Amino acid sequence: MSDDARERCGLFGIFGVPDAVENTFLGLYALQHRGEEGCGVASSDGKHIIYHRQMGLVSEVFSPELIEKLRNPHAIGHNRYSTTGSSISVNLQPLVVSTAKGEMAVAHNGNIVNAAQLRRECESRGSIFQTTMDSEVVVHLMARPGRGDLIESLVDALRELKGAFSLVLLVPNAVIGVRDRLGFRPLCVGEKDGTYVLASETCALDQIGANYLREVEPGEVVVISDDGLKSRRFCDEGEVRPHRCIFELLYFARPDSLVFGQNVHLVRKRFGVKLAEEHPADADVVIPVPDGGNSAALGYAERSGIPFDFGFIRNHYVGRTFILASQTSRDTKVRVKLNPVAEVVRGKRLVVVDDSIVRGTTSKAKIGQLRQAGAKEIHMRITSPPHRFPCYYGIDFQARQELIAAGRSEEEIAKFLGLDSLGYLGVDGLLDCVQPPRDSYCLACFTGDYAEEPPEHLHKLVMEEK
Ligand code: SF4
């Protein structure tokens, strides 16, 4: 995605197989794109939970020796990029705690929007928090005395949470999956050799040879144990109002995954077809900004009849250290990641397809590269509507002033970026391309219509933009 807006966190869980930890390692490996800051695995022998968490990529953290050390039949794993809670190793997950009700490990994807208030309430009752993560409130709520067994305590705790949370939990004799009542973040169930697997995306199921069964439904708790898979709701049916994050389909998920029951590559290709219908261009070649624009550029080329080509080549070996070096200029960072193919773009009228423009600085650098390589005209086509509102459900572009489309017209943005023309896919066009029902998606970062009232500090900004 342009400008480093990222949803971060990948979840995986598997119950009752001898190689549960190897499978979790492979699942996290497939989900690496959802979080590169750090990772962790917790496993159980049916009585006790052991774990390892560390900053770094899955391939860097888990050696064969470590996998052997963690060997147990039940396991969960987590890939993290910080959403709420700062980027320090104490905030890595799974979060593992021992309570009067037993041991448990929690892995979380999303952002619990009332976490600060719940934390204050827990602290006033004497809870001592180990981390700055919003996810920790879940275990403190569960640990309250007098609320039945762990599953009942979990259901009670979930009723108090607001915002986005897909969770995978491990207790000594079960793996548990949860999706919030609005279903922002994906979580699916697979099956392998008679047992069940949980994963953020189906690419992790494919990785271990598991079959996709279904999504965990919004508002559902699935408990996988020796009794098989048991399902229950933690809220009333009337409280379930799906608001699936459209950015999962636009950018976050891997194109080979099924997310919200639909193949991500084919959805993106349809975005490209629709974009060609809404914003045609007189051009010689369609090029994607890799990797986010690849599938949509194919769709645009097919619909418009303009040839597709690779005008940028992406370096797949860019390490995190380089990207994190704050003194490095934006231009240099972009140049390290993407290099234009001068022989494809020189003297040509280009349609450049990308998934979104957030802050605009990265897009400007990419356009500059294409001009330097000799592009004659540049017509940028974006597979999402203008990004004008902040997200507070776990995406790290939160301040309105960071969003280039907030308070600016498309002409002003095109001028700032140095484009000959700019076209955004409209909200209706976007919804024409995804599986119905149309009102089951969150589009708040385009429309400002949030599923839940924005927190106080964002409310004024949202009203100003509207
Ligand atoms: Fe996704 Fe945007 Fe909704 Fe955030 S506001 S959950 S990024 S669609």
Residues whose N, C-alpha, C, O or C-beta is under 5 A from the ligand:
A	BS01	SF4	C245 I246 F247 P390 C391 Y393 I395 C442 L443 A444 C445
